[in-house]
Amino acid sequence: MSAFILDKLLEIGEKNAYPLHMPGHKRNMRFMPYDFRTMDVTETGETDNLHDPKDIIAKSQEAMAELLGADESFYMVNGGSGANIAAVLGCCKPGDTVLVSSGCHKSIYSALILSGVKPVYISPQMTEESLCASISIRDMFRAFDEYDIKAMIVTSPTYEGFTSDIKTIADIVHKHSSILIVDECHGSHFVFSDTFPRPALSQGADIVINSWHKTLPCLNQAAVLSVKSERVDRERIRQAVSMINTTSPSYPIMASIDYARHTLTTDKNLFTAYIRTLKEARSELAHCKVLKLVNDSIKGQGDIFDIDISRFTIMVRADLTGNDLAKILLEKYNIQIELAGAHHIVALSSVADDPRGIKKFVKAIRDIDKKLERKYIDKLPLDMKPVRRCVMTPSDVFYAEKETIDLSESEGRIPAGIIMPYPPGIPIVALGERITAADIEKIGILERYGINIAGIENNKIAVVKENEA
Ligand SMILES: Cc1ncc(COP(=O)(O)O)c(C=O)c1O
């Protein structure tokens, strides 16, 4: 018998590939100087209680709220996923209408199921090279005119580091006495420098979710839910947070958030030096001819408002997929990146990166670039869908009986899950929508492009049984 997980992790540790991925501590002792094993404790008289904080956890959460400019911040030890669910449960009740980008993270779909709300979907737009961009503000106006919306959920930034115009969105949402929840899981570092996009909480969002572990030096699962609003019932949020957090919260995770907050607020030079490294790396990468670093010039495409310069989103405009490039980076240069798509890669940096690690990445990309020839990428045939209400609530879909049928016979049926090509991560059919003949045609075209489509396997699709729909 092997210790399967441990053995693999030891093997990976031995290879010691440079980590341009989460979590943001990057195994850097400067930011993880303690042996967290000794801190894996439980609630004793001395360690406070996450579910009724009065002492060290309360003080730490208050300091966090002050840093973020929140009325109140809550630690979540189940990542941004748990925090997204708590936010929706805390703001909405069954039957409420929620406006949501269909390209949201799966935890938002879980929240839609658990809360029993009726989503109205708004499709995110695409960039010219088929990356998931922002929602359209024009579509948003249309949705608020047509539906009585209790809350809106926006993902900003996206995985690729694109933000939406949160200030304008917040103004529209508040004019309709609605609540704005922003999934800012990938933007927890924004608060530490004006060089990054403005944090959503400073732009009028009522609730913001930050996965501190993604881009800051924290242990996996470290997340924060913050409220800055008179429109939100704080007691219900508190209850929802408590429902989602385990009753055995990890003190190492909480201590890592607390220590990151403390270190990064006391030593301002850390971000100054990091931003210098980022700017140097980006100007070097700008010399590449084929591998194209996504930069400021993408602003405005698909209503993209701003970009996060800590994220190296690189278009692979060659006879090579993003996955091929990721493989070369790992096998030839011992660099592990975060994400690879058909035509792009995303490498994630953080303040805990060793500047030599980032330089090594830049050199590798420039090396590879020299050997490539330019190829043009077609825009995917994924026209946007109009704003639309689900025909069955995600909750009803979840509880309904299902059957598996041929994709060719699925017109008019409601899929058991989301039908989504990745990239760009924009669903063709969101949860609770009916599949149309045009959707089936689109799936066929995308499959011919070699794009994997979640929810379809060997031309079969699981759908809600007809008597249930
Ligand atoms: C946009 C977005 N929101 C939320 C999450 C979930 O965050 P976590 O991994 O901290 O649970 C993710 C995870 O990748 C994400 O990409």
The ligand as a Gaussian input file, in Angstrom:
#p B3LYP/6-31G(d) Opt

LIG

0 1
 C      -13.958000      33.491000     -10.148000
 C      -13.802000      32.518000      -9.010000
 N      -14.591000      32.628000      -7.932000
 C      -14.502000      31.782000      -6.896000
 C      -13.585000      30.759000      -6.897000
 C      -13.529000      29.824000      -5.742000
 O      -12.540000      30.210000      -4.855000
 P      -11.825000      29.153000      -3.888000
 O      -10.941000      28.310000      -4.740000
 O      -11.105000      30.043000      -2.937000
 O      -12.894000      28.370000      -3.235000
 C      -12.749000      30.578000      -8.001000
 C      -11.764000      29.482000      -8.028000
 O      -10.966000      29.321000      -8.885000
 C      -12.860000      31.478000      -9.089000
 O      -12.096000      31.332000     -10.188000

